[in-house]
Amino acid sequence: MTNSSFSPIHIIGGGLAGSEAAWQVAQAGVPVILHEMRGVRGTDAHKTDGLAELVCSNSFRSDDATSNAVGVIHAEMRLANSLIMACADKHQVPAGGALAVDRDGFSDAVTAAIQQHPLITVVREEITGLPPEDWDLAIIATGPLTSPALAEAIREKTGKDALAFFDAIAPIVHTDSINMDICWYQSRYDKVGPGGTGKDYINCPLDEAQYNAFVDALIAGDSVGFKEWEGTPYFDGCLPIEVMAERGRETLRHGPMKPMGLTNSHNPTVKPYAVVQLRQDNALGTLYNMVGFQTKLRYGAQAEIFRMIPGLENAEFARLGGLHRNTYIHSPTLLDHSLQLKARPGLRFAGQITGCEGYVESASIGLLAGRFAAAQRKGETPSVPPATTALGSLLNHITGGHIVSDEEPGKRSFQPMNINFGLFPELEPGSIVKPEGVKRFRGKDKTIMKRQLIAARALDHCKTWLGAA
């Protein structure tokens, strides 16, 4: 359907969520005006004015739709004809069991698709207040880098203070500056993912003395001070590497520097005490990013400390790490189940500003907001996905899946969340059946079966919801 007789829906923000929302609205036959301030005003984290620019990792994380919640939401978004997933698939780079992308190719593809769509108009301007009343249907998808003026307008309308947390960016290294006489190629447990070979990461080994010296340097590092924002909580899924180090000497060995599932091809009989992994960042393979090494260290300290890692002693950095402030609203108290602001029907929020975390999560909420807004414009009742789906479970978390408190309704436990199986409803009793011939069935095997059943149920219910069954 390409009937353009409908009034346009205005979308503020051309990131992952805004781009996906615009695509879904336009594909439903409703015109879109997409307002993006980059090109007129930049942000502390973006480097280009391209739509859907990836400012942190280039990974969309696991693409396993059989037993991983992130892979399930990937699959559901593909079923819903997601532009973000289509462009990610087209521009993937090897990353073991994960879906990682060439960030420039990905952004260019999203930008081209949006600009070439006959029902989408991109306007480069900063929106400094809430949409005017004559924008009867609008979506705010300004993400964690919402401009101060718009953030203040949102606070004035909602009567709530926006929460804030820090989000740190990992450095990117030129591949040819990595010492492959020390490092080796291998995916953890030799796992082969989409477009991968089982040797998709560069691994840097550390012995115990090297690890301890590295941790000491991180803790003593000259980090950026944020006196204005002291007390602001970090999101645990994106902790700066030096903050993790401060939480305990062994924290990194059980986090991004864990040595499990890796064998040093240069010295296979000696188990590394810790390992730093780098993941391919562009299609050419000329850039690799340091996995889990988001940081708030000053640039000079970063280069000095990260070159202590064996194999990176001569590392040349295409981009050093950085830190920016993220904001999100108290969605459970402010939004209804179709992501509308209760205080102003017709105005929706999408993406990380709603309190989801992660690229695909942000895009998926944009997908839903776009579908809901398009349905409303066409005089239809928005169809909310079942809570048994990944899309529905994440939506439920944002709009009400939290612990409530009489003193502070909606605040007690609401925080940014990645999609995970803990957000899905439990299986029906008796769903998990011990396989024939298996004497002991519990622990890990039982957990794997449970996840597989939840994933299969989610995709089945999603197909039904989309009318694709």
KAUR-V910039 format. One record per pair of residues at least 6 apart in sequence whose C-alpha atoms are under 6 Angstrom apart, sorted by the first residue. I is the first residue (numbers start at 1). GAP is how many residues later the second one is. If there is no record, write none. Layout:
[[I;GAP] [I;GAP]]
//
This chain:
[[1;28] [2;27] [3;26] [8;23] [8;24] [9;23] [9;128] [9;129] [10;22] [10;23] [10;128] [11;23] [11;127] [11;128] [12;23] [12;128] [12;129] [13;22] [13;23] [13;128] [13;129] [14;22] [14;37] [15;36] [15;37] [16;36] [16;347] [17;124] [17;334] [17;345] [17;346] [17;349] [18;123] [18;348] [20;343] [20;346] [20;347] [21;345] [21;346] [21;349] [24;346] [24;347] [25;345] [25;349] [26;93] [31;88] [31;89] [32;88] [33;87] [33;88] [33;89] [34;88] [35;88] [35;89] [36;88] [36;89] [37;87] [37;88] [37;89] [38;11] [39;10] [46;9] [51;56] [51;60] [52;55] [53;54] [56;113] [58;42] [58;43] [59;40] [59;41] [60;39] [60;40] [61;37] [61;38] [62;8] [62;9] [62;35] [62;36] [63;8] [63;35] [63;36] [64;7] [65;6] [65;7] [66;386] [66;389] [67;384] [67;385] [69;351] [69;352] [73;317] [87;19] [88;13] [91;10] [91;11] [91;15] [92;8] [92;9] [93;7] [93;8] [93;190] [94;101] [94;102] [94;106] [95;105] [96;91] [96;95] [96;96] [96;97] [96;100] [96;102] [96;104] [97;95] [97;96] [102;179] [102;180] [102;181] [128;21] [128;22] [129;21] [129;24] [136;210] [137;209] [137;210] [138;209] [139;208] [139;209] [139;210] [140;209] [141;208] [141;209] [141;210] [143;208] [143;209] [143;210] [144;182] [144;183] [144;208] [144;209] [145;181] [155;6] [162;166] [162;167] [163;164] [163;165] [164;162] [164;163] [165;67] [165;68] [165;69] [165;161] [166;68] [166;158] [166;159] [166;160] [167;156] [167;157] [168;72] [168;126] [168;127] [168;154] [168;155] [169;125] [169;152] [169;153] [170;123] [170;124] [170;151] [171;118] [171;119] [171;148] [171;149] [171;150] [172;116] [172;117] [172;145] [172;146] [172;147] [173;114] [173;115] [173;116] [173;143] [173;144] [173;145] [174;112] [174;113] [174;142] [175;111] [175;112] [177;138] [177;139] [178;133] [178;134] [178;137] [179;132] [182;129] [183;20] [183;21] [183;128] [184;18] [184;19] [185;14] [185;16] [185;17] [186;13] [186;14] [186;15] [187;11] [187;12] [187;13] [187;14] [188;73] [188;74] [189;72] [190;8] [191;7] [192;6] [201;77] [201;78] [202;75] [202;76] [203;73] [203;74] [204;71] [204;72] [204;106] [204;107] [205;67] [205;70] [206;66] [206;67] [206;68] [206;69] [207;65] [207;66] [208;65] [218;24] [219;23] [223;73] [223;74] [223;75] [224;72] [224;73] [224;74] [240;54] [240;55] [241;52] [241;53] [241;54] [253;21] [256;36] [257;17] [257;18] [257;19] [258;16] [258;17] [259;15] [259;16] [277;14] [278;10] [278;11] [278;12] [278;13] [279;9] [279;10] [280;8] [281;6] [281;7] [281;8] [295;26] [296;26] [296;27] [307;6] [328;25] [328;26] [328;27] [329;25] [331;23] [331;67] [331;68] [332;66] [332;67] [332;68] [332;78] [333;77] [334;7] [334;8] [335;6] [335;7] [337;62] [339;9] [339;10] [340;7] [340;8] [341;6] [341;7] [350;15] [350;16] [351;11] [351;14] [351;15] [352;10] [355;61] [356;60] [356;61] [357;59] [357;60] [357;61] [372;10] [375;7] [385;7] [386;6] [387;6] [388;36] [388;37] [388;70] [389;69] [389;73] [393;30] [393;31] [402;12] [403;10] [404;6] [463;6]]
//
